[in-house]
Amino acid sequence: MSTHARNKQLIARLLAELPQAQPHEIRAVLARYCHDDVIWEVFHPFNTLRGTDAACSQFWQPLQRAFPDYEYRLHLIIGGEYEGRDWGSALGHVAGSFFESWLDIPPTQGLCFLRFGFNVTIRDGKIAKAHILLDILDLMRQANLYPLRRMPGSAEQWPAPPACTGVSDSSHDAEQGAKTMAIVRTMQLGLRAMDLTNLSKAEYSPLWHPTMNWYGPAGIGSSRAKRGFREYHGRLFLQGFPDRKAYLRDHDGPQDGPGHYIRIGDGRFAVTGGWPSIMATHLGGGWCGLAPSGRRVEMRVADWYRLSSDDLLIENWVLIDILHICQQIGLDVLSEMRFYADRTLRRWPDA
């Protein structure tokens, strides 16, 4: 078995063991799979957590208290090498009964799904750094406390890849993965050169399949084909951030520098992600219904892709730290949610 296949199995075992652990056992589980000085980069409001103890007490234990019967439903898991480091990536849902509040989001007492991405660098058989990407806005939607304008795209839960598309935690296909990543990068670089003089007729990459599904986070929603992407996301994003630029990565610089920290292909799947990967000025009002703030923002983003049998990009799952973007333009979404929930649910403070 290759190193990358073993790394994929390490991720799968960790995500299988964590839900089975009692709260006081979570730290021991993390210690078996992670270096003591592991750094966790988690979507806002968690941000940077240093070490196993901090991650256990501030993230993993509160998550388990909120979803005591939860499980990880993995859609895909891939591995590869980037910048001389071994990487593994998983995408899926946390699925469980939402019994206690989490981030002050009121529990629904029923089944909820929290979209998540998990990108980790592995050194000497243990996780050295992890990026955890969460669609917290979508959980708020499921709790009937969605705080933004109605999203233009579909709010339905993301589907897993179709059966027999090569997803496996026991093998690794580097040769096909390199081809997939080359197509992804050609597409991404082509987007930078798009003619944006007429956003309503903007043409996107010829490497997209005619019926490509683009699965966006809450706030944006999902869409199908180029027209759906253009109308439900692309045009609104470009209106909101007309000067957006990708960070150019200094591959000899620090691991936590801007630009793509992960860029791996495995079979017909690939992932790219930056923390941050995009910088832009919020100059327009089309994105998420938010009035233009004129503020400069950085965007934490990761994209997972599937390549069709005719070598076109047919699926793209995207997680964006929208709470972090809102925080930078002056909107504290969680604080606004708490204010509304307190009064709607009659959670009045003591007189």
Disulfide bonds with the S-S distance in Angstrom:
none
